[in-house]
Amino acid sequence: MRLLLPQIDEQMVIATILLNDSDHEIRLLETQQNALQTQKRGLMQKLLTGQWRVNIEQEN
């Protein structure tokens, strides 16, 4: 089975585009993860110090 491949310079362009896109996506996800971790720490601190209370409704 024969496969037609683009020229090596075109392959390099494609690889660069894919790498840049994936790197950008990874950076965005890491930023989002850091923001969520910071938010979680803040929420946990408020709950642990009693600054905020959680009301739990019991079902009958």
Backbone torsions as a table, in degrees:
resi	resn	phi	psi	omega
1	MET	NA	130.4	-178.5
2	ARG	-106.0	138.3	176.4
3	LEU	-116.6	137.3	175.2
4	LEU	-91.4	124.4	179.7
5	LEU	-113.2	147.8	174.8
6	PRO	-66.6	162.0	176.9
7	GLN	-59.3	156.5	-175.1
8	ILE	-59.4	-37.5	179.5
9	ASP	-66.0	-36.9	176.9
10	GLU	-70.0	-36.5	175.8
11	GLN	-61.6	-40.2	179.5
12	MET	-64.8	-40.0	177.9
13	VAL	-63.7	-45.3	179.4
14	ILE	-61.8	-45.4	179.8
15	ALA	-61.9	-40.7	179.6
16	THR	-64.1	-43.8	179.1
17	ILE	-62.3	-47.1	-179.5
18	LEU	-63.7	-40.7	179.8
19	LEU	-65.3	-44.5	179.6
20	ASN	-63.6	-41.8	178.9
21	ASP	-64.1	-44.0	-178.9
22	SER	-69.3	-38.4	176.5
23	ASP	-62.3	-41.3	179.2
24	HIS	-63.7	-44.0	179.5
25	GLU	-62.7	-42.6	178.3
26	ILE	-61.8	-44.0	179.0
27	ARG	-62.3	-41.2	178.3
28	LEU	-63.2	-43.9	179.9
29	LEU	-66.2	-38.2	177.0
30	GLU	-65.3	-39.6	177.5
31	THR	-63.1	-43.9	178.5
32	GLN	-63.9	-41.5	178.8
33	GLN	-61.9	-44.1	179.1
34	ASN	-62.6	-40.6	179.4
35	ALA	-64.7	-42.3	179.1
36	LEU	-67.3	-37.5	177.2
37	GLN	-64.9	-40.8	177.4
38	THR	-63.8	-43.1	178.9
39	GLN	-63.1	-42.3	179.7
40	LYS	-62.5	-44.7	179.0
41	ARG	-59.5	-43.0	179.3
42	GLY	-63.9	-43.8	179.0
43	LEU	-65.4	-42.9	179.0
44	MET	-62.6	-40.2	178.9
45	GLN	-61.5	-43.9	179.5
46	LYS	-64.9	-38.6	179.0
47	LEU	-70.0	-43.7	-177.1
48	LEU	-69.0	-31.0	179.4
49	THR	-85.1	-6.7	-179.7
50	GLY	82.1	5.1	178.3
51	GLN	-62.4	-35.6	174.8
52	TRP	-118.4	147.4	178.0
53	ARG	-121.2	148.8	178.5
54	VAL	-107.6	123.0	176.3
55	ASN	-92.3	123.1	179.0
56	ILE	-110.1	117.2	178.0
57	GLU	-87.2	131.6	179.8
58	GLN	-95.2	136.8	177.4
59	GLU	-87.3	141.7	178.3
60	ASN	-93.4	NA	NA
